[in-house]
């Protein structure tokens, strides 16, 4: 699970060190925590070492403020996943399981699928960010209303923001 995520994080670290953007860490535990930060393994966001490592190295104590900042992301994430994505899945499965659907049915299925994948991916990111906040970590936003983009480039920059930034860098 998350093999590509581990690979991207280690590759980003190696590239940042080799390009002189970052001093290599001497703390193996911090490095391993950066690479295997569990809230991000399944769906990201891809957090840069310059952003996450200082948070790993600082002392954290739990307080109720962490819960207050995390709960909106957790509730939103669960709502997107359970109510929106999971509700759309049977519709999508049924439409694309038909032998000869009409064009309007195919269009409805395609629209349901676009809603399902956006809700799924953005839900996973919201949940990841919420669980990270519970642990005292601040992770980047990963989706910014991509379906409101006016151009394909704008869509790509809004869809998976941290992956787009990682690829661009």
Buried (B, 14 or more C-beta within 10 A) or exposed (E): EBEEBEEBBBEBBEEBBEEEEBEEBEEEEBBEBBBEBEBBBEBBBBBBBEEBBEBBEEEEEEEEEBEEBBEEBBEBBBBBBEEBBBEBBEBBEEBBEEEEBEEEBEEBBEBBBBBBBBBBBBBBBBBBBBBBBBBBBEBBEBBEEBEEBEEEEEEBBBBBBBBBBBEEE
